[in-house]
Amino acid sequence: MPELPEVETVCRGLNALTLGQEIRGGEVLLQRTLAYPFSVAEFWQGLEGTAIAYWDRRGKYLSARLSPGGWLGVHLRMSGQLFYLNQDTPVHKHTRIRLFLGDNQELRFVDTRTFGKMWWVPPTEVPEKIIPGLLKLGPEPFSPEFSVEYIKEKIQKSKRKMKNLLLAQEFVAGIGNIYADEVLFKSGINPEAIASDLTEKQIDLLHKAIREVLQTAIDFGGTTFSDFLNVMGVNGNYGGVAWVYGRTGQPCRVCATPITRIKLGGRSSHFCPQCQSNVQLL
């Protein structure tokens, strides 16, 4: 699933390519991709003639502010991709929605596993009312609200394992399986460590690691381990510098101990048994 760095990469690409462009129509090729409204006619009635003012990201959600009003919301989910293409480009069999823009260009939503969603939010509403997942999100990792003090408050009584806590979008928005593993390695915390057992030093390291790992991944354009591509169809390059994710059996980049993979909460977790021992940092 695309995580914060991948969605941020897509957001920046969309802002570079689509601002000011009028939505002139399009095609809905899979109706269940529409989360709201459910009618294809209402969807186009709301979008046609509006222009894209800017794109924003909240957690793993994208939203385009439309002019003169309204929003277009997108959640890529497991395998969704947005491509900025010429309308003459052959239509891939997994294309779900096409938005026709000016100069014979289009924004194409391709989604192999069909879990992705798109919303049109009327000018009379706010995105959080139409896209309920936005209400459940915790603070953004780079925001002032996501502070060391915030982490301390949230984990002081939590008996959740640290890997599971990082995946909880209500704790912090945007982190998924890849970057949770990377963050825990950078902070020296075992994925099975109990949140409330963290020391103050570990909390400081965790806060720093979250921001450093996500920023590095953004700088590399995200991660392509399966099928993530940016809006121009280019792979993300973070996978080549990953510390632990996808490196099972390979030597740790710090201590040369083989990277271990375990199942935790139904997800694969990668870590270094040496660098991420359960010994607390005092």
N, C-alpha and C positions, 0 to 999 in steps of 0.2 A: 504494500500500500504506500502510495506517495505520502511522505511525512512533511513536516514544516519546511525543510530546505528545498524539497522538490516543488512544493506548492508556491513557495516564495520565488523560486526560479521561474515558474510559469507566470506568476503575477508580474514580475519585472519584465518578462518578455512581452506580455500582453500590453503593458503600459507603454512599451517602446514601439509597438506596432499598430495598435488599434485605436488609440485615443482620437476622438473627434469623428470617428467613422460612423456613418448611419447604418442601422440595421434595416435592410430593404426586403426582408422576407427570408425564406429558407425552407427546409424540409425537416419534419419529424419522422424518422425512420423506425423508431421504437417508442411507442407511446408511453410505456411505463417508465421511461427515463424522466418524463415530466413529473416532478413532485408537486408542483402547483403552478398554474391551475391544471386540472386534469384534462380539460378540453383543449385540443390542439388549436381550435379556432380562437379561443380566448387568449392562448399563449401568443399567437401571432398578432392578434388585435392589440395586445399590450405592448409588444416589442416593435412592430413595424413603425418606422418613422422616427424612432428615438435614436440618439447618438450616444456612444460610449464616452462618458466624461472621465472616468478613471477606474482602475481596478484596485481592490484592497484584499488583504488576506487576514483571516481570523482563524487561528489554529490551522486546520487542514481544509477550511472552506475558502472559496473565492467568491467575491461579489463585485459586480460592475455597477457603478453609479451611472444612471442613465439621464440624459437631458432630453426633454425638460423635467422628467421625474420618473421615479421608480428604480428598481434594481433588477439585475440578473444574477442569480445565485448559482454556484456550481460546487458540487462535491465529487471529486474524482474517485473516491472510495478505493476499491482494490486495484483496478486496472484502467481507470479512465485517463484519457489524454486529450488535450486541446491542441489543435494544429492550425496555424495560420497558413492558408494555401490558396493557390489559384483555383477558381471554380472548375477549371478544365481538368484538374488532377483527378485521375480515376478514383471512384468512390470505393473505399475498402469495405469488405463485407461486414465489419464490426462497427461501421459508422452508425451513430444513433441520432444525432441532430446536426444539421448544417445551418449556420447563420450567414446569410449573404450580405456582404459589405460592398463598398464602392470599389471601382477599378478592377472589377471581376475577381475580387478576393473573397474569401470566406473564412469563418472560424468553424472548425469541424470538431465535433465531440465524438471520439472513437473510444469504445469501451468493450473489451473482449468478454468480460465476465458479467456485464450488464448490471452491476450494483450502483454505478454512478447515477447522480441525480442533478436535475436542473430546475430552477424555480424562476418564475417571473413574480416580482413583488410590486404590487401597485403603489403609486405615489401616496395613496392615502394610508398605507400601512408602514410598519417598520420591519426590517428583515428578521429580527428576532421573533416576531409573532408568526411569520410564515415559515421560517426555518428554525424549528424548535431546538435543534442540536446546538445552536449558538448560545442558548441560555444555559447550557450545561458546562460550558468551557471555563476552565480556570484562567489565571492570568497568562499573558504572553511572556515567554521566557526573557525577552529583552526589555520588558516594561519595568518601571520603578516598583510596581506592585509585587513583582516576583523578586523578593528580597531574601536575604539570609534569615531575617526575622520571620518572614512568611513561612519559610520551610520549617523552621523550628516549631512554630505554632501548629502547623498541620501534622507534623509527625510525632509530636510529643507523646501521644497516646495511641498511635497507630501500630497495629500488630501485622500490618501487611508486609510482604516481602518487597524489597526495594525495586526489583524489576517490575513487579506488578504495580507498584505505586507510580513509577514513572510513566507507565502506559495509561494510567487513569487521566483522562482528559480534563476532569474536574480539578485535578491537582495542578497540572500545568498543560497548556494547550500546545498541541502540535508534535509531541514526541511519540514515536512508534517503536517498533521492535528493533530496527537497525540502530537508531541513535540512542536508545536506552542502553543497549549493550556497550556502545562506544563511550557513553557518559560514565557508566559504572566502572569501566576500565580506567578511564582518565582520572577518576576520583579514588581509585583503589578500593572500591566497595564490591563485595561479593553480591551477585544477584539475589541470593537467598537470605541476605542479611535482613533482620527485622528493622523497620524504619525507626521505631522508638529507641533502638539501641545505638543509633549513630552518635558519635561524639561531636562536640562543637567543631573540632577541626575537620572531621569528615563532612559535616554540613557545609562548611566554608568551601571545601574542595568540590563538593557536589554542585553547589551554586555556580562556582567558577567553571567547572567542566561542562555544565549544560550550555552555557553561553559560548564557550570556546568551541565545542564540538559542532554546535549548530552553525556558528559563524563560518567555521572552516568548510563545512559541507555546502553552505550557500556559496562561498567563494569558488568551490569546485563545481558548482552547477548541479548539486544533488548527487544521488547515487543511482546507477543503473546496474542492478543485479539481475533484473528480469526484463522488464519492458518499459521502464520510464524513459521518456524523451521530452525535451523541451518543446516550445511552440514551433520551433523551426526543424524539429525532428532530430536534434542532436543529443547524444548520450550525456548523462552526468558522469563526472570523473572521480567522485569521492571514493568509490570502491577500491581504487588503486592504492589509497593511503589508509584504508580502514585499519584500526588497531586489532579488533577481534572479530567483528561480524563477517561471516562467510569464510573464516580462516581456520576451520576445524582441523586440528592435527598439525597445522603449520607452527613454526616457532614464534613465540611472543617477540614482538619487536623490541622489547626492553630486556627480558631475561632469558629468552630462548626456550622457555618451557612450552611444550605443545599446547595450543589453544584447545580448550574443552568445550563441548556442546552438551547441554542438558535440556530436558523439557521442563518448562515451568509455566503453569497456568495455560497449558495447551500450546505454548509457543516455544520455539527454539531459543535458547540463551547461550551466547558465546562468552567465554571469559578465560582469564589466565589464572590457574590455581595458585600460582606463586604470588603474582602481583596483587591478586584480589582475595587473599586469604581472609578469614573472618577475624583475624587479630585486629583489635581496635587501634586506631592511631591516637596516641595520647598527646 
